[in-house]
Amino acid sequence: MIQTNATESRSPHFRMLTDVQVQELVRAVFEVMEKVGFKIYHQGAREMLQSAGAMVKGDRVYVPEFIVQQCIATAPKGWTIYDRNGDRALEVEGRKSYYGTSTASPNTKDAFSGEVHPTTVDDLALAARVADALEHIDWVMPMGSCQDVPATAADIHEFYATVTNTVKPMVLLTYSARGAELVYEMAAEIAGGLDELRRKPFLVLYPESISPLVFPAEVVDRMFVAADYGLPQMTGPSIQPGATGPVTMAGAVAQGMAESLLGLVLAQLRNPGCPVGAGCNFGIFDMRFGLMMVSAPEMNVALAAQAEMAQYFGLPTWGLAGATESKVVDAQAGAESAFGILAQGLAGLNLIHDVGYMDSAMVCSVEQLVLGNEIIGMTKRFLRGLEINAETIARDVIAKVGPGGNYLQEKHTFQNFRKELWRPDIFTRQTYNAWHADGAKDAGKRISEEIRKLVDAHQASSLPSETLAALDRLKAKGEKELASQS
């Protein structure tokens, strides 16, 4: 058979597990959920689960497989997330990978002085502005937990500082159910009403249970808020193998997936059909120092395996990459960032967060974010693979140039080099003499200069003045209300 006008594309990827291993882990997950169970400190959730067929003994709830399977069946198998302007941005499904910023650190590495200080609202605003300018950062989280506002109202300040400085989609931690509701009120003001926010969501909520197998009441309440609004949420238990989960990666994955699916079950029983992802974090517990590591190779092993299980069920997934244990932007920071960014892209995780973490997640750094952006650019080019068709094979061009010729003046080169060849913004490709004459700048210096250039030149499109005024009113009202509850 002769085929004409055929195009074949191939993107590299890998699988951590075989089909048999996936099935073994799936069976283990269902057994953990039904035989070990969970502590759920939320009476309404326990009653809801009991009505669905779960066994409840005090605070302990045992969830049989049939409930989990029913809830997986009602959960959407992917979502579209829009940007602040209502334009399609992220198709969170299958093996499509998107990279986002770090979040929630109490400290920030100053983008200009390099000093580490408690995170402020201004830090979040500047980080969002830089993230908005970075080509390969697909979505944004507030880069830190601001320490200069009342803690009970920090979530609404963090949302405001971020959403007013980036158009990109957001993922957000909130610190109370009422805080989540107030954030949604502000998001609805931007979207043009709650119905429009539901139709084109630009915000994903990120509630975290407590490993091992504990769901506090306030976490469940936040899950219920997102479910009631019918807006996307990514459940995210954080397991430290050897501390809050089994030290073996298979055991940690089994426990983590059980916790993640329990979050999905709670949301689906509350509002069948609401969008919920199956996320999990694996911070590796270093036995020498008693600290959680966010760039260890085992973390990527566990995330890739957990993602395959979520993919088996058709559910959106959650990753963590672009982070480092280093305290400065150095060779360690580059190596650890690159390893995670590439490994998780190859594994096909969907929403990959925490580009910009330093010092074991205790510090958010715009420098590390800019470095991560460069590495993500390289990774995206690698994952794009190559396209095979008559144009790309270029038989006629090869024949035309022939032995001893060159391709610099060929029309084919001009038409294809920009899309075919990745070009760095930060990494140097100069000759040594040219690099030395230009100031012999290392990567850290070039990153600092890039940040300054972005801050001076880039401004995210501003919200209408009436929308900003409404957000200011909601923020002031929300802070007063939340502070009165503390």
N, C-alpha and C positions, 0 to 999 in steps of 0.2 A: 504493500500500500504506500502511495506517495502522499506525504503530508506537506501542505504549504502553509505559510504564515503561522507556523507553530512557534510558541514561546514557552520555554521551560525556566522556572525559577527555583532556586534551592537555597534555603537558609539553614545554617548550622544549628543544631540543638542536641541535647543529650537527655537520657533518662537515667535517673538514679536507681529506679526499682524495676524489676521484672513484673510481668502481669501476676505471676504467682505471689511475689512478695507484696504487691498491692493488696491482693486478696487476703493474705495472712494478716496484714496490718488492719485491714477493714474489719475482719473478724475480731481482732483484739480490741479495736475501738468500741464496737458494739458490746463486747463483754464488759469493758470498763464501765460503760454507761449504765448497763443493766445490773451488773453484779457488785461493782464497787460504789457507783453512784456519786452524788454531789452533795455538798452542804449548800443549801440555798436559803439565805436569810431574808426571804421576801415571802410573806404569807400568801399574797395574791398569786405569785408565781407557783408556789407549792400547790395551791388549790387548783389552779389551771392545769398543771401537770397531772394531778390526781384525777381530775375529771376526764383527761385524755387517756387515762389508763396506766399512769405511772404509780409505783408503790411509794408511799410517803411514810416515814417513821421519824417524827419530830422534825428536825431541820434537814434530815437526810432524804434524798429523793433518788429513786432507782428508775431509770428511763429505758423501757424495752425498745428493741429494734424497730418494731412496727410503727411506733410513734415517730422515730427519727426518719424512717423511710418516707412516711407520709409527709413530713415537713420538708424534706429534701425535694419531694415531688412538687410541692407548691411554691418553692423558692425560685425566683427568676434565675436563669442560667447565665445571665450576663446583664450588664447595664450600660447605658450611654450616659456619660457625665459631660456636662456642658461647661463653658467658661462663664465668667461673670456677665458677658454680653449676650449670652444665650446661643453661642455658636458651638456646634459639636466639637468636642475636644478629645475625650477618651472613650474608647470602646472596651470596657472592662469585661473581657471574655476570652475563652480559649487560652492561647499562649501569648497574647499580646502584652508586651511589657512597657510600663511607663514609670519614670523615675521622679521621685519627689524629695523634698527637703527633710532635714531633721526637725525635731521638736522637743519641747518639754524640759530641756536642760535648765537647771537653776542658774547656770553661768554662761557668759558669752565671751568669746575671744574677740576683742575689739578689732574691727575691720581695718583700722588705720594704725593704731598704736601697738597692737598685738597683745596688750594687757588683758588679763582675764578679770572680769568683774561680774557682779550679780546682774542678771538679765533685766533689761528695762523695756518699756513699751517702745521707746525710740529704737532700740536694737531690733525689735521685731519689724518695725516699719522699714528700716533700712534693708534688712535681710529680704523682706518681701519684694522690695523695689529691685534689688539685685537679681533675685530669682526670676522676676518678671522679664528681665533683660536677657537671661541666659537661654540660649537656643535649645539646649537639650534637657533642661529641667521642665518636665511636663506638667507638674502640679506642685502645690505649695502647702506646707503646714506652718503654723506660727513657729518660728525658730527659737524656741525657748519658752519657759514659764516665767512671765514677768513678775519681778519681785518688788516693784515700786507702786503697786496698786493693792487694794484689799484682796486677800487671797480668795475669798468667797466669790468675788466678782471678776477674777482674773480672766476667765474664759471669754467674757464679752469684750474686755479690753483687747485680748489677743486676737479675737476675730476682727474687731474693728481695725486694729493696726495693720492687719494682713490684707483684708479685703479692700481697703482703700489704697493699697499700694501694689496690687497685682490684679490682672484680669484672669489669671490662670485658675483652674479648678482648685478647690481646697479640700483638705482632710483636717478634721478638728477634734481634739480632745475637749471635753467639757468636764466640769468638776461637780456638777449636780444636775438633777433632772430639770430643775427650774432654769439653771444656766443654759441647758440645751434648748429649752423652749424659747428663752429670750434670744439666743443666737438665731434660731429659726425665724423669729419675728423680724430680726434685722435682715436676714437673708431674703425673706419674702418681700420686704420693702425694696430691696435691690432688684429682685426678679419681676416685680410688678404684681405681687399678690401670691398667696399661698398656692393657688391652683397652678400658676405659672411656674413656681418653684418646683412643684411636684412634676410638672410636665417636662421641665428642663432643669433638673437639679445640678447645681455647681458645687455642692457641699456634701461630703461624706462624713458621717459621725464615726468616731473610733472609741467604743467602750471596751475596757479591759477588765476581765475577771481576775481572780487571784489564784495562782497555782500554788499547791495542787488542789484542783477540783472544788474551789470555793467561789460562790457568787454572792457578793454582798448586796444588800437591798438597794443601795444607791446606784450600783452598777446596773442592776436589773431595771430600775426605774429609767435610767438613761436609754437602755435598749428599748424599753416600751415607748418612750417618747418618739424615737426615730420610727419605730414600727407603726405607731398611731398616725404619724404624719405621712407614712408611706414613702419615706425618704431613705436613701441608701445608708447602710452602716456596715462596717467591717469589724467583726468581733476579733479581739486580739489578745488572747492570753499570752503571758510572757513566762517562759519556762527556763530555769537555769539547771541544766542537767547535772545531777550530783547534789543539788541543793533543794530545788523545788520540783524536780522531776527525776526519773531514772537517769543514771549517768550514761547508759547506753543510748545511742541515738535512736534506735528502733523503739525502745521503751518511751523515750521522751516524745517521739512523734506520735505514738499511740495515745499517750495521755493528752498531748496538745490538741490532737484532732478531736478527741472526746470533748474537751472543754470548748473547742471552737463550735462543734456541732450542737452542743447544748445551748450556746448562744443563738444559733440558728433556730433551734426548736422553740425557744422562748419567744423569739420574734414572730415565727410563723403561727404559733398557737394564738398569739395576741392579735395578729392581723395577717391571715394567709395571703401570700403573694407579695408581701413587702420585700424589697431588695436587701439581701444579707449576704456577705461574703464569708468565706471560711479561712480566716487569717490566724496566724500564730507566730510568735517571736521565740527565738531560742538564743538567749544570752548565755554564753558558755562561762561556767563558774570556774575560775582559775584557783585551784586548790592551794597554790603557793601564797597568793595574796588575799584570798577571800573576796575577790572582786569579779564583777560580771564583765565579760569581754564581748564586744559587738563587731569583731572582725575576724574571729577565729575560723579556720577552715571547717570545723565541725558544724558551726552555725549554718554554713551554706549547704552542707550535707543534709542536715535536718530540714531546712527550709525547702530544698529541692524535693525531698521525699514527701514532706507534708503537702507540698503543692501538687504532686502527682496524685495523692489521694483526693484532694479537692477537685482536681481535674477529672478524676474518675467519676465523681458525682456531678460534674458539670458546673462547679461553683467557682466564683471569682476568688483569687488568691492574693496574698499579702507577703511582701518581702522586706528585707532590711539590708541595705548595701551602701557603699560610699562612705563608710564610717572607719574610724581608726582609733586605736588605743594611744597613738602618739600625742604629744602635747604641742608639737609644732608641725608645720607643713614641711615634711622631710621625706627621705626615701621610704621610711616605714609607712608614712601616711599615704604615699602614692601606691605602694605595693598592696597594702591592705585594702584600699579603696578599689583598685583595679580588680583584685581577685574577686571580691564580692559582686561588683557591678557586672563583670563578665559571667561569672558562674550563675547568677540568678537570671540574667538575660537568656543564657543557654537553657536554663531550666524552665523558662516560660512563665515565671511569676508575673502577676498582673501589676499591682500597685506596689512598687518597690520604694520604701521610704528611708529616711534618715541619712541622705546624702548631706554631709556637713557635720556629722558628729565627730568629736574628738574626746580624748581622755575618758574612754569607757562610758560615753553618753552623758558625761557630766558637763560638757561644754559644747555649745553650738558655735560654729565658726563659718563666717562667710568665705574666708580663704579656702577652707576645706570644700565648701560648696562649689567654688569656682574651679578648683582642681577636679572635683567630681564631674562637673559639667564637661570638662575636656575629655575625661576618660569615658564618659557616657557617649560622647560623640564618636570616639574610636570604636566603642562596643556596638553602637547602632550600625556603624558601617560594616563591621564584621558580621553582625547578625543578619544584615540585609543580603549577604551572600552574593551570588552572581546569577545573572540572567543569561540564558542561552537562546539566541535566535540569530537570524541572518545578519542583523546589524551588529550585534556584539561579537560574533565570531569573526566578522570582518575579512572574509576570504578575498574579496575584491581589492580591499585596501592593501592587504599583505602582498597580493600579486602585483599591484601597481607600484608599491615601494620597492619590492624585490630585494635581492641580496645587496648589502652595503649601503642601502638608503637610510632615510630617517623619516619619522612621522610628525615632526614638529609643524610642518606647513600643511598637513593634510586637513581637509575640511572635517573628516571623521573625528580627528583629535579635538578640534575646536568645539564640535557639537557635543562631545561626550565627556571631556575631562572634568568638568565641574561636578557632574553628578556621579562620576565613577571614582574620583580620587578625593579622599578626605584630607582636609587641611587644618592644621592646629591653629588655635588662637594663642595658646600659652607656651606650649613646648617649642623649643628652638630647633630650627633646621638650618641655621646659618653655618657657614664655615667658621672655624675657630677664630681666624683673624677678624672676620666681620663681627662675630659675637663679642670678641675682646674690645674692638673699637667702639661697640655700642654700649660699653659699660660693664661687660663681663657679668651680666645679671643672671643669677640662678633662678630656678622656678619660683621660689618664694617672692623674690623681688618683682618678677614679671606678673605674678598674681596680684600683688599689692597695687601695681600700676594699672592693671586691668580693672580692679575694683574701683579705683579712683575715676577711671575713665567712664565706667558704667554709671557711677553715681552722678557724675557731672553731666553726662549726656542723655541718660534715660529717665523718663518719667512715665509711669503707667498712666493710661488714659483715665481721666478723673471721672468720678460719678457726678451726676447732675447736682447742682447746689441744693435743690429741694430734697433730694435723696440723702445727701450728707447731713442736712439739717434734721431730717427724720431720724437718721442713725444716731446723731448726737443726743436727741431727746430720748430715744430708746436706751442708749447706753447709760445716760444719767439716771433714768428711772430704774433701770435694771440694777445698777450698782447700789442705789439706795435700798431697793427691795432685798437684794441678796445680802447686803451688809447687815440689815436688820435681823436676818435669820441666823447670823453667826453667834 
